[in-house]
Amino acid sequence: MLASLLAWTSGASLWLPPKASTFAASHDGLFYFILWTCVISFAVVIGVMTWFGITYRRRKEGERTSSNRGHFGLEVAWSVVPSLFLIVIFVWGFKGFMTMQVPPAGALTINVTAETWLWRFTHPTGETSTEELVIPVNRPVRLLMSSRDVIHSLYVPAFRAKRDVLPGRYTVLWFEATQEGTFPLYCTEYCGTNHSMMNVPVRVVSEEAYQQWLEEAGGPPDGLEMHEWGETLVRSQGCAACHSVDGSRGVGPSFLNLYGYEREFTDGTSRIADESYLRESILEPAALITVGYQNVMPSYAGQLSDEQLFALIAYIQTLSDRTVAE
Ligand code: CUA
């Protein structure tokens, strides 16, 4: 309890994560106000009830109940005082709700697409990431969110910010991070098998570092070869959910020995799986369906940069025993 009291002013506590956004102070203040109001009310009510139960218990057979019918002042007091607390809670909560509801003008808008089971963050300059959300510190960020399939919900506990992400419409969530660091972002609406894996870090960086990240986001992370970057993309972009790399059959064809081999399609044609075929299959998967598989893959057009496409193709090439497609 002492720890929670102290947490009013400091960072994380038993119940709440560190305060990392402009919402946190008011949010936590209200939380502790309600908590301690409840704790004290509970103690008073149960305490008095127990005391009365003992003091005014029937002590012998035939003892009469008091004829006292009530006390006007007491009844007014126990109606008015709790009402005042409720009014304080309402006004405090409503102000906080309105603040969270309305993003400030000029906020940095980042587009969020949720799908089973990953988050895709697209920045105003077109950079897309799925492994982390990078945002600048001390600048309002507005997330414009939509889902490609089921209902998800984006939650950043350290920012005290949460909003459902729905298919077929946009929802908006905004926050302003107040300290640099890495904080967890979760999906908090059960959305199927890998729901628990829809968590990525939010990395809050300085404005300069953010601009620098935007510039570098187009290429492979430090020290990775193109095909190694492709391997991480296969996992982070969700390819691995349907395509194995060991030849085993999944929802889609395995990537093993795909490049350079002849493919047969449901329209009766066939083609060698060269770079152009791989690119087309990623961007326009419905164009050619391999015999034995369904047309279920979503298009990645606009979701992957040219560099990322190139990296994916470079990785798929390493999984084939053919080095050239002829
Ligand atoms: Cu997405 Cu749970």
Residues whose N, C-alpha, C, O or C-beta is under 5 A from the ligand:
A	BS01	CUA	H152 C187 T188 E189 Y190 C191 H195 M198
